[in-house]
Amino acid sequence: MPIDLASGQPGQPIDVGTDPVAIAIAKDGRAAYVANFQDGTVTPITLLTRAVGAPIKVGPLAAGLAIGP
């Protein structure tokens, strides 16, 4: 569930894949990526608009993320 950083209040949940287990935020803060364990996917989210992109197939049991330069 997203948290509004200004108010500290919870926001509306963002639907991603099944069993989300990890999240990584892009260095520029514009996007988040959620690893969905059961689906074997990563879901991209545009943080400003909360738009959810198409899931990216990464293989079975996606359990972690890392973002490089």
ZADO-1210 file (C-alpha; in nm, 4 decimals, padded with zeros to 6 digits):
<atoms>
<atom x="00.0000" y="00.0000" z="00.0000" code="MET" pos="1"/>
<atom x="00.1460" y="00.3381" z="-00.0931" code="PRO" pos="2"/>
<atom x="00.2080" y="00.5971" z="00.1774" code="ILE" pos="3"/>
<atom x="00.1616" y="00.9700" z="00.1148" code="ASP" pos="4"/>
<atom x="00.4992" y="01.1073" z="00.2242" code="LEU" pos="5"/>
<atom x="00.3628" y="01.4535" z="00.3026" code="ALA" pos="6"/>
<atom x="00.0822" y="01.3367" z="00.5319" code="SER" pos="7"/>
<atom x="00.2090" y="00.9946" z="00.6376" code="GLY" pos="8"/>
<atom x="-00.1329" y="00.8506" z="00.5538" code="GLN" pos="9"/>
<atom x="-00.1912" y="00.5304" z="00.3563" code="PRO" pos="10"/>
<atom x="-00.3170" y="00.5667" z="00.0011" code="GLY" pos="11"/>
<atom x="-00.5191" y="00.3388" z="-00.2212" code="GLN" pos="12"/>
<atom x="-00.3552" y="00.0028" z="-00.2984" code="PRO" pos="13"/>
<atom x="-00.1970" y="-00.0389" z="-00.6405" code="ILE" pos="14"/>
<atom x="-00.2810" y="-00.3700" z="-00.8086" code="ASP" pos="15"/>
<atom x="00.0244" y="-00.5642" z="-00.9191" code="VAL" pos="16"/>
<atom x="00.0810" y="-00.9368" z="-00.9718" code="GLY" pos="17"/>
<atom x="00.0297" y="-01.2308" z="-00.7390" code="THR" pos="18"/>
<atom x="00.2326" y="-01.2416" z="-00.4174" code="ASP" pos="19"/>
<atom x="00.4427" y="-00.9215" z="-00.4489" code="PRO" pos="20"/>
<atom x="00.7620" y="-00.9731" z="-00.2448" code="VAL" pos="21"/>
<atom x="01.0092" y="-00.6987" z="-00.3379" code="ALA" pos="22"/>
<atom x="01.0155" y="-00.3422" z="-00.4650" code="ILE" pos="23"/>
<atom x="01.2887" y="-00.1274" z="-00.6173" code="ALA" pos="24"/>
<atom x="01.2696" y="00.2442" z="-00.6895" code="ILE" pos="25"/>
<atom x="01.4512" y="00.3932" z="-00.9889" code="ALA" pos="26"/>
<atom x="01.7344" y="00.6322" z="-00.9038" code="LYS" pos="27"/>
<atom x="01.5416" y="00.9280" z="-01.0472" code="ASP" pos="28"/>
<atom x="01.2384" y="00.8378" z="-00.8326" code="GLY" pos="29"/>
<atom x="01.0028" y="00.8230" z="-01.1273" code="ARG" pos="30"/>
<atom x="00.9323" y="00.4500" z="-01.1351" code="ALA" pos="31"/>
<atom x="00.8971" y="00.1541" z="-00.9033" code="ALA" pos="32"/>
<atom x="00.9332" y="-00.2100" z="-00.9960" code="TYR" pos="33"/>
<atom x="00.7566" y="-00.4850" z="-00.8005" code="VAL" pos="34"/>
<atom x="00.8669" y="-00.8508" z="-00.8097" code="ALA" pos="35"/>
<atom x="00.5656" y="-01.0836" z="-00.8113" code="ASN" pos="36"/>
<atom x="00.6774" y="-01.4203" z="-00.6723" code="PHE" pos="37"/>
<atom x="00.3967" y="-01.6481" z="-00.7911" code="GLN" pos="38"/>
<atom x="00.3584" y="-01.4871" z="-01.1353" code="ASP" pos="39"/>
<atom x="00.7294" y="-01.4792" z="-01.2179" code="GLY" pos="40"/>
<atom x="00.6862" y="-01.1176" z="-01.3300" code="THR" pos="41"/>
<atom x="00.7989" y="-00.7673" z="-01.2484" code="VAL" pos="42"/>
<atom x="00.5362" y="-00.4930" z="-01.2595" code="THR" pos="43"/>
<atom x="00.6539" y="-00.1393" z="-01.3472" code="PRO" pos="44"/>
<atom x="00.4705" y="00.1547" z="-01.1877" code="ILE" pos="45"/>
<atom x="00.5003" y="00.5211" z="-01.2868" code="THR" pos="46"/>
<atom x="00.5009" y="00.6843" z="-00.9435" code="LEU" pos="47"/>
<atom x="00.3732" y="01.0302" z="-01.0395" code="LEU" pos="48"/>
<atom x="00.0577" y="00.8945" z="-01.2016" code="THR" pos="49"/>
<atom x="00.0406" y="00.5536" z="-01.0269" code="ARG" pos="50"/>
<atom x="00.0035" y="00.4001" z="-01.3733" code="ALA" pos="51"/>
<atom x="00.0782" y="00.0288" z="-01.3802" code="VAL" pos="52"/>
<atom x="00.2622" y="-00.0994" z="-01.6859" code="GLY" pos="53"/>
<atom x="00.2397" y="-00.4413" z="-01.8458" code="ALA" pos="54"/>
<atom x="00.4016" y="-00.7145" z="-01.6348" code="PRO" pos="55"/>
<atom x="00.7481" y="-00.8214" z="-01.7497" code="ILE" pos="56"/>
<atom x="00.8052" y="-01.1994" z="-01.7508" code="LYS" pos="57"/>
<atom x="01.1296" y="-01.2776" z="-01.5663" code="VAL" pos="58"/>
<atom x="01.0973" y="-01.6475" z="-01.4885" code="GLY" pos="59"/>
<atom x="00.9612" y="-01.8586" z="-01.2063" code="PRO" pos="60"/>
<atom x="00.9487" y="-01.7399" z="-00.8487" code="LEU" pos="61"/>
<atom x="01.0667" y="-01.3791" z="-00.8890" code="ALA" pos="62"/>
<atom x="01.1967" y="-01.2923" z="-00.5424" code="ALA" pos="63"/>
<atom x="01.4186" y="-00.9841" z="-00.5620" code="GLY" pos="64"/>
<atom x="01.5189" y="-00.6796" z="-00.7634" code="LEU" pos="65"/>
<atom x="01.8211" y="-00.4618" z="-00.8201" code="ALA" pos="66"/>
<atom x="01.8524" y="-00.1451" z="-01.0271" code="ILE" pos="67"/>
<atom x="02.1853" y="-00.0459" z="-01.1764" code="GLY" pos="68"/>
<atom x="02.3076" y="00.2765" z="-01.3297" code="PRO" pos="69"/>
</atoms>
